[in-house]
Amino acid sequence: MTAEGFLEGRRLQLARGVLLQCIMGGYPAARFYGSDDGDLALIAEPTQIHRLPWSDDPRALAICDADELTGESSNLSTRGQLKAVIARYAARGLAPVVATELEFFVFAPNTDPTQPFRPPVGLDGRREDGLSAFSVSSNNGLRPFFSEVYKCMAALGLPRDTFMHEMGVSQFEINLLHGDPLLLADQTFLFKHLLKEVALKHGLTVVCMAKPLAHTPGSSMHIHQSIVDINSGKNVFSDAHGEPTAMFRHFIGGQQAGMADFTALFAPNVNSYQRLCHPYASPNNACWSHDNRAAGLRIPASSPVARRVENRLPGADANPYLAIAASLAAGLHGIEHELEPTEAIQGEFEVPDNLSLPCTLHAALERLKRSQLARELFGQEFIEGYIASKTLELTSFYDEITPWERRVLAAQA
């Protein structure tokens, strides 16, 4: 839209079906988004209109809500779903607080998708080789890129907590400051967009796949969650003596009750399960623990005022609005029904059958199909439309024969 049209308040409309467009570009049957495929109105969020600092020409981006023409939020909008979850907390006098940790890889351009990704050539003329987790010099070869990333973050008002090299080759992580869930979802979306755009300017490729490299840790989007009382601002997970509260237990119980049903929302792509199949630091379970990274739900070491629950299941490929909405909705479900969690696990452990999660996209979608809880929390229209779109993507994947199959199976009798 032209700047003039936007400033005049001209309404931008969008066909409902676009919200269910799959990643290859196709659409499920029209019955999933209304046979007429009528329009939605895109309503800009006033606090999320940004001049794009990496663009040479004056350009701006506005994050929008997708609303029905009658004014209510579209059930197909993931941002709308998150707003609805936050409103359910507010009705109980509560406000969730979240922070996201996003991991990503920086690669050289990859013009041939049949070839593996490679680290870029740094300022020293060499490619990173080996693992450099938390190295103080590991991003020196990419300093011009990261310098512009930091400047663009500042220009967009994206506060960062820490930035570090992660365990993978040319893999990095940012921790965004905790705050309102909708704001953090917006910031996570903006940051991923910023990364991709700035990388292109520097002749690089940023990849937010869950598992872009074999034999290398995948990329997560851990979600840290706490809840405060709206009136007092106090963390309701800790009592006056600094001890865990019943609400803290119930929140964990709700997370455990929803994780298997919601796995397809946290791990939305075929590649997501490549990360979860290699569970080091990417646990595919609904166990909970105090400061154990092998658990899907980790309670980080912290003071009582900062007591929180870290959901370690979502990958970097997850939709931040949907992943945060699903995680918070599960926790609220536990609070409302006073669900008790299992016993915490510590050290090395085997995952009980009742706490294991789907390990393929097909299995996760089948679990989501059977989930009455998902329909109660997100509505039938959204869940059925989501499943239809993801089924198209899974079918497209199965329509291709992979290099592994040709390499290993072709010689078999």
C-alpha positions in Angstrom: 0.0 0.0 0.0 1.2 3.5 -0.7 2.1 5.6 2.3 -0.6 8.1 1.2 -3.2 5.4 1.2 -2.2 4.1 4.6 -2.2 7.6 6.2 -5.6 8.3 4.7 -6.9 5.3 6.6 -7.7 3.3 3.5 -8.7 -0.2 4.5 -6.6 -3.1 3.2 -8.6 -6.4 2.7 -7.4 -9.9 2.4 -9.2 -13.1 1.3 -9.8 -15.4 4.3 -8.2 -18.3 2.5 -4.8 -16.6 2.7 -4.6 -17.4 6.4 -4.6 -21.1 5.5 -2.1 -20.9 2.6 0.4 -23.7 3.0 4.2 -23.2 2.7 4.2 -24.4 -0.9 1.6 -21.8 -1.9 -1.5 -23.9 -2.2 -4.7 -23.9 -0.2 -6.9 -26.6 1.4 -10.5 -27.0 0.2 -12.6 -23.8 0.4 -14.9 -25.3 3.1 -12.1 -24.8 5.6 -12.2 -21.0 5.2 -15.7 -20.3 3.9 -16.9 -21.3 0.5 -17.3 -17.7 -0.6 -13.6 -17.0 0.4 -14.8 -13.5 1.6 -12.5 -10.7 2.7 -11.0 -9.9 6.0 -9.9 -6.4 7.1 -6.2 -5.9 8.0 -6.2 -3.5 10.9 -2.8 -2.1 11.7 -1.6 -2.2 15.3 -0.7 1.4 16.1 2.4 0.5 18.2 3.8 -1.9 15.5 4.3 0.4 12.5 8.0 0.5 11.7 10.2 2.3 9.2 12.5 -0.4 7.8 16.0 0.7 8.5 17.7 -1.8 6.2 15.8 -0.5 3.1 17.4 2.0 0.9 14.0 3.3 -0.3 11.6 4.6 2.4 9.5 1.6 3.3 7.5 0.7 6.4 5.9 -2.4 7.8 2.8 -2.6 9.9 1.8 -5.6 11.9 -1.9 -6.1 11.5 -4.8 -8.0 13.0 -7.0 -9.9 10.6 -10.6 -9.1 11.5 -13.9 -10.1 10.0 -15.7 -7.2 8.2 -18.2 -7.3 11.1 -15.3 -6.2 13.5 -14.5 -9.3 15.5 -11.2 -11.1 15.2 -11.0 -13.9 12.6 -10.8 -17.4 14.2 -8.1 -18.2 11.6 -5.7 -15.5 12.8 -2.9 -16.7 15.0 -2.4 -13.2 16.4 -6.1 -13.1 17.2 -5.9 -16.5 18.9 -3.1 -15.2 21.2 -5.1 -12.1 22.0 -8.0 -14.3 23.0 -5.8 -16.4 25.4 -4.5 -13.2 27.0 -8.1 -12.0 27.5 -9.0 -15.3 29.3 -6.2 -14.7 31.7 -7.3 -11.1 32.2 -10.8 -12.2 33.1 -9.2 -14.0 36.1 -7.2 -11.0 37.1 -4.0 -12.5 35.7 -1.4 -11.4 33.1 1.0 -13.8 31.6 4.6 -12.7 31.0 6.8 -14.5 28.5 10.3 -14.3 26.9 11.5 -16.1 23.8 14.9 -17.5 23.0 15.4 -17.8 19.3 18.2 -19.9 17.7 19.2 -19.5 14.0 22.0 -20.4 11.6 23.9 -18.0 9.3 25.0 -19.7 6.1 26.5 -18.8 2.7 24.0 -18.6 -0.1 22.5 -22.0 -1.0 21.5 -21.9 -4.6 21.2 -25.7 -5.0 18.8 -27.1 -2.3 20.2 -30.7 -3.0 23.5 -29.6 -1.4 24.0 -29.1 2.3 24.2 -25.6 3.9 27.7 -24.3 4.4 29.0 -21.6 6.9 29.9 -18.3 5.2 33.4 -17.1 4.5 34.3 -14.7 7.3 36.5 -11.6 7.3 39.5 -13.9 7.8 38.8 -15.6 4.5 37.9 -18.9 6.2 34.7 -20.8 7.0 33.9 -21.6 10.6 34.9 -25.2 11.3 33.9 -27.0 14.5 31.7 -25.9 17.4 32.2 -22.5 19.1 29.5 -22.3 21.8 29.8 -19.1 23.8 33.1 -18.2 22.2 34.0 -14.6 22.6 35.4 -14.4 19.1 33.2 -16.7 17.2 31.2 -14.0 15.3 34.2 -11.8 14.4 34.1 -13.1 10.9 30.4 -11.9 10.6 30.9 -8.6 12.5 29.5 -6.3 9.7 26.4 -8.4 9.5 25.8 -8.5 13.3 26.6 -4.8 13.6 23.8 -4.0 11.3 21.5 -6.4 13.0 22.1 -4.6 16.3 21.5 -1.2 14.7 18.3 -2.4 13.0 17.0 -3.9 16.3 17.6 -0.6 18.0 15.8 1.3 15.2 12.8 -1.1 15.5 12.7 -0.8 19.3 13.6 -4.5 19.8 15.4 -4.7 23.2 17.8 -7.7 23.5 18.9 -9.4 26.6 21.8 -11.6 25.4 23.2 -12.6 22.0 25.6 -15.6 21.8 27.1 -18.3 19.6 25.2 -21.5 20.1 26.4 -25.1 19.8 26.1 -25.6 16.1 28.5 -24.4 13.3 27.6 -20.8 12.6 24.6 -21.1 14.9 23.5 -18.2 17.1 20.9 -17.3 19.7 19.1 -14.2 20.9 17.2 -13.9 24.2 14.5 -11.2 24.0 13.5 -9.4 27.2 10.5 -10.7 28.9 7.2 -8.9 28.7 3.6 -9.0 27.4 3.0 -12.1 25.3 1.6 -10.3 22.3 4.5 -7.8 22.3 7.0 -10.7 22.5 5.3 -12.5 19.6 5.4 -9.3 17.5 9.1 -8.8 18.4 10.0 -12.4 17.6 8.3 -12.1 14.2 10.0 -8.8 13.5 13.4 -10.1 14.5 13.1 -13.1 12.2 12.1 -10.8 9.3 15.0 -8.4 10.2 17.5 -11.3 10.2 16.5 -12.5 6.7 16.5 -9.0 5.2 19.9 -7.9 6.7 21.5 -11.2 5.7 20.5 -10.7 2.1 22.2 -7.3 2.1 25.4 -8.9 3.3 25.3 -11.8 0.8 24.3 -14.3 3.6 21.4 -16.6 4.3 19.8 -16.9 7.7 17.9 -20.1 8.2 15.3 -20.7 10.9 14.6 -24.3 10.1 14.4 -26.5 13.1 17.2 -28.8 11.9 19.1 -27.5 8.8 22.3 -29.6 9.4 22.8 -33.3 10.1 24.9 -34.3 13.2 24.4 -30.8 14.6 22.0 -29.4 17.2 18.8 -28.0 15.9 17.3 -24.5 16.5 14.7 -24.0 19.1 12.4 -21.2 20.2 12.2 -21.8 23.9 9.3 -20.0 25.7 9.7 -18.8 29.3 6.4 -18.2 31.0 5.3 -16.7 34.3 2.1 -15.1 35.5 1.5 -12.0 37.5 -1.5 -10.7 39.4 -2.8 -7.7 37.5 -3.4 -5.6 40.6 -0.3 -6.3 42.6 2.1 -7.2 39.8 3.4 -10.1 41.9 4.5 -13.4 40.4 1.7 -15.8 41.4 4.0 -18.8 41.0 5.7 -17.8 44.3 4.0 -17.2 47.7 5.0 -14.7 50.4 7.7 -17.0 51.6 9.2 -17.6 48.2 7.8 -21.1 47.9 6.0 -22.5 44.8 2.3 -22.0 44.8 -0.6 -24.3 43.9 -1.1 -22.2 40.8 2.5 -22.9 39.8 1.8 -26.7 40.0 -1.5 -26.4 38.2 0.2 -24.4 35.4 2.7 -27.2 34.9 -0.1 -29.8 35.1 -1.9 -28.0 32.3 1.3 -27.8 30.2 1.8 -31.5 30.6 -1.9 -32.2 29.7 -1.6 -30.2 26.4 1.8 -30.9 25.1 1.1 -34.0 23.1 -2.2 -32.6 21.7 -0.4 -29.4 20.7 2.8 -30.9 19.4 1.8 -30.0 15.8 1.4 -26.4 16.8 4.9 -26.3 18.4 6.6 -28.4 15.7 4.7 -27.5 12.5 6.9 -28.9 9.8 8.4 -32.2 8.7 11.8 -31.0 9.5 10.7 -30.1 13.0 10.9 -33.7 14.0 14.5 -34.1 12.7 15.3 -31.8 15.7 13.2 -33.8 18.1 14.5 -37.2 17.0 17.9 -36.2 18.3 16.9 -35.2 21.8 20.0 -33.6 23.2 18.8 -30.2 24.5 15.7 -30.7 22.3 13.5 -32.9 24.5 10.5 -34.6 22.9 8.7 -35.2 26.2 6.2 -33.7 28.7 8.4 -34.3 31.7 9.2 -31.4 34.0 12.3 -30.8 36.0 14.3 -28.2 38.0 17.0 -27.0 35.7 17.3 -30.2 33.6 17.6 -29.6 29.9 16.5 -33.1 29.1 13.0 -32.2 30.2 10.4 -30.7 27.9 9.4 -28.4 30.7 12.3 -26.9 32.6 12.2 -24.7 35.7 15.3 -22.5 35.4 17.3 -21.7 38.5 16.1 -18.3 39.6 14.9 -16.2 42.5 11.2 -16.7 43.6 10.2 -13.4 42.0 11.5 -14.8 38.6 10.0 -18.3 39.0 8.9 -19.4 35.6 8.3 -22.4 33.3 10.4 -22.9 30.2 8.7 -24.8 27.3 11.6 -26.3 25.4 9.5 -28.1 22.7 9.0 -25.3 20.1 11.5 -25.0 17.3 12.7 -21.9 15.6 10.3 -22.7 12.7 7.2 -22.3 14.9 4.8 -19.5 14.5 5.5 -17.4 17.6 1.9 -16.2 18.0 0.6 -19.8 17.8 3.3 -21.4 19.9 2.9 -18.8 22.7 -0.9 -19.0 22.5 -0.8 -22.9 22.7 1.6 -22.9 25.6 -0.2 -20.3 27.7 -3.6 -21.8 26.9 -2.5 -25.2 28.2 -1.2 -23.6 31.4 -4.5 -21.7 32.0 -6.4 -25.0 31.4 -4.4 -26.5 34.2 -5.1 -23.6 36.5 -8.8 -23.6 35.7 -9.1 -27.4 36.4 -6.5 -27.5 39.1 -4.5 -30.2 37.4 -1.6 -31.7 39.3 1.7 -32.4 37.5 3.6 -35.6 37.7 6.6 -35.8 40.0 9.6 -33.8 38.8 12.5 -35.8 37.3 16.2 -35.2 37.8 19.3 -36.6 36.3 19.2 -39.2 33.6 15.7 -40.7 33.1 13.5 -42.7 30.8 10.4 -41.0 29.5 7.2 -42.7 30.7 4.8 -43.7 27.9 2.2 -41.2 29.1 4.7 -38.3 28.8 6.1 -39.1 25.4 5.1 -36.9 22.5 4.4 -37.6 18.7 7.7 -38.0 16.9 6.5 -37.3 13.3 4.3 -34.6 11.7 1.8 -37.3 10.7 1.5 -38.6 14.2 1.2 -35.1 15.6 -1.6 -34.2 13.2 -3.4 -37.4 14.0 -3.2 -36.5 17.7 -4.4 -33.0 17.0 -7.4 -34.4 15.0 -8.5 -36.4 18.1 -8.0 -33.5 20.5 -11.1 -32.2 22.1 -9.0 -29.9 24.2 -7.6 -28.2 21.1 -11.1 -27.5 19.8 -12.2 -26.2 23.2 -9.3 -23.8 23.4 -8.9 -22.7 19.8 -12.2 -23.5 18.1 -13.1 -26.1 15.5 -12.7 -23.7 12.5 -9.1 -23.0 13.4 -8.0 -26.5 14.3 -9.6 -28.1 11.2 -8.2 -25.5 8.9 -4.7 -25.8 10.4 -4.8 -29.6 10.0 -6.0 -29.3 6.4 -3.2 -26.9 5.5 -0.5 -29.0 7.2 -1.8 -32.2 5.6 -1.2 -30.6 2.2 2.4 -29.9 3.2 2.9 -33.4 4.5 1.4 -34.8 1.3 3.8 -32.7 -0.8 6.7 -34.0 1.2 5.7 -37.6 0.6 5.4 -36.8 -3.1 9.2 -36.5 -3.3 11.9 -39.1 -3.1 14.8 -38.0 -1.0 18.5 -38.4 -1.8 18.8 -40.9 1.2 16.3 -43.2 -0.4 18.1 -43.2 -3.8 21.5 -43.6 -2.2 20.7 -46.4 0.2 17.7 -48.2 -1.2 18.3 -48.3 -4.9 20.9 -51.1 -4.7 18.7 -53.3 -2.6 17.4 -56.5 -4.2 
